[in-house]
């Protein structure tokens, strides 16, 4: 996905840390107590000179406890931490690597510096194991070991003193180990010990990421009480922020065939002193004509709108469907009713009835507002984006007129109804997946001219399920 908008340096510390300890009892409480004691000892080891960090693809080695490094003469305690860029290569989103340099847009994103964690004294065992290993010894006690997948993020300004930052590394790894212990204590059942995993989330009006520890192999439904606690603690309301599909993808973790997400992020909003602005909540994928080698310029825009909506429900964790291709939507349509088969075969423009049928096939409910329904227009789109937060499909419904379909991503309103503006995502865009061109051509705020263009129109308003 697209990176955060920030000029900070983002230090990411990863690696498998082997946790070893002794169990005096093998019941649930005994296992929890043994793991808690082992993590306590591991934290002591973290805060010692045994801990080493290595810059990925570099010869830089750091001993955070003693502030020593293989380049100590250049990286002193008072040195600005930007100097590490001389020794450790940055990792940049592949989307930005292929983005054109032309145009007036300048993207500000975190410079990701990857550090690997390990200890000076070699530990034994397989660091790639994903479960707990228990061995009996001759003293009737049980020795266990498992690997904790550390994934720590520390943000710093380029001028942050290098010595202070190294102390923050120790604090951050310690905090994550403590959170992993809490995760194990909470979700261990009987003799089943879950492996804790770190997920990083982007929250509104924050330029850093929030890390949450979840147990592997536990469903999102079971995790909802933990998410509710986080929402209450952070005052986040009733829209989801911490479902695992919503996790932020840092460079290196991006899916190879991933599409651009949240392309409206770099488009300035109307003046907040003049407008109240409400935007789509969460994440979506930008789909448009001619993607995936489909020659759909004459008929594909409604399908692309459906792809955007379905992607939103997937990335909010409401449905499990991954990337949805047009052929998959067509199969859903034909499965809904036999009479829709000729629409698919004839590559006809989808109408409201078929749009709703496809969404229902994905267990997505929606309200259709057009001349065929009894729902009155105009719809309060500001209330929709505030309460539902889902992307809206708008389609032109004038007979014998050129059909059109777009996604609405937000609205800006004030006391003058004629001054309202809507944020349009143009699924009829046929260009390349180049961020600059997309921002110039396919996503923009429009006013009265847009409503004049649409003449009469219909709306599809997807409804968000309850729960965080």
RAFENFEN-V164296 format. One record per helix or strand of 3 or more residues. SS is the DSSP state (H for helix, E for strand). FROM is the first residue (numbers start at 1). TO is the last residue. If there is no record, write none. Layout:
SS/FROM/TO ; SS/FROM/TO
This chain:
E/9/23 ; H/28/46 ; E/51/55 ; E/61/63 ; H/81/86 ; H/94/97 ; E/111/119 ; E/133/136 ; E/142/156 ; H/162/187 ; E/196/202 ; E/209/215 ; H/220/234 ; H/244/246 ; H/263/266 ; E/276/279 ; H/291/293 ; H/301/315 ; H/326/336 ; H/338/345 ; H/352/361 ; E/366/369 ; H/381/387 ; E/392/396 ; E/405/413 ; H/417/419 ; E/421/425 ; H/435/441 ; E/443/446 ; H/448/454 ; E/457/462
